[in-house]
C-alpha cells in the first residue's frame, strides 16, 4: 500500500482518472485529509462508495504512531513519533504571542554531525518521505484543538536540503490552497550550508524563508564545529547567499549558536560583522546553546551573550536574540530521539 500523502493534487487526480473516477474527487480527498484531519477513507462521506473502498485497498493516510509527548513549562510541546521501520523522529509545537509554529524533521538522523547538535549522534539512517514529512504537520495540526498552525519551520532532525526533492514536494503541498494553505512566507527552511541546494532553491520561485546555520565567523572554528564547512567554506557559502538574495530579493537569517569557549568571544563578533557587512537583506539570530551532555557543550554566561549581541548591533548588523525554549523537555534537535533510540 502507498502513502497517499506522497501524491500532489495533480498526481492524485491522475490516479483517479486511471480508475475512471472524476478528477474533482482529488480536491475532496485533499480537503478531508489536510483541512478536516480525517484519517479513514470510509468517513469521506461525499465520495462514491466504490471510490472509498478502492482508496482503502490501495492507500493509507498515516502509519506512524505517537510514542511520547512532552510539555514544557513555557508551552513548548515535543512529540516523538515511531515510524514503521522502528526509527524515531521528532516534531515540536512552539507557541508565541501571535503565531503557532510547527518545527518538523526531514531525516532520520543527520549525516553532517555538527559538534553541538544531537541530531547527528547515532549517524544518518534515511530520508523521510514526502508523506512522512506531511504526516508530522498533519499530526501537529490535528492536535491543536481550536488553535491554528500558522508557521512551519524545517529545523528538526536532519538537513532539509539533503532531502531536497521530498522537502520541496512537501512544501508545495503545505502551501496549496487545497491543503494546509500555509503561506510560503510562513515556511522556513534551515540549512547547514549546502551550497548546491541553496542555488537550486533560488530558482524555485517560492517566497519561502531561508535560514543558514553559520555558528562561526572563520573557517578554522566553523570546520571544527561543522564538518560541512570543509566542503563548503565560508567564502563560498557567503557568495551563494549573496546570489540567493539577488535572485529572490528575500532576506536570509543567519543562525548563530553561541557556545561557551568556542565561538562567543568578542573577536568572533568582529569577524561576523565583517563577513556580513555587505550582505543586504540579512539578519543574525543569536541562540544560546542548549546543553547537550553527550557533546559536552553549553551556553556562555548571559553577560557574554549580551556583549556579543551589542557589538553586532553597534556594527550595524540586524540581530535578534532567541529566547531558549523547551529546555526542561530537551527540545533541542535530536535529544529526545537519541534518548529513546538508546533504549
Secondary structure by P-SEA (a helix, b strand, c coil): ccccccccaaaaaaaaaaaccccaaaaaaaaaccccccccccccccccaaaaaaaaaccccccccccccccccccbbbbbbbccccbbbbbbbbbcccbbbbbbbccccccccccccccccccccccccaaaaaaaaaaaaaccccccccbbbcccccccccccaaaaaaaaaaacccccccccccbbbbbccaaaaaaaaaaccccbbbbbbcccccaaaaaaaccccccccaaaaaaaaaaaaaaccbbbbbbbbbbccccccaaaaaaaaaaacccccbbbbbbcccccccccbbbccaaaaaaaaaaaaaabbbbbbbcccccccccccaaaaaaaaac
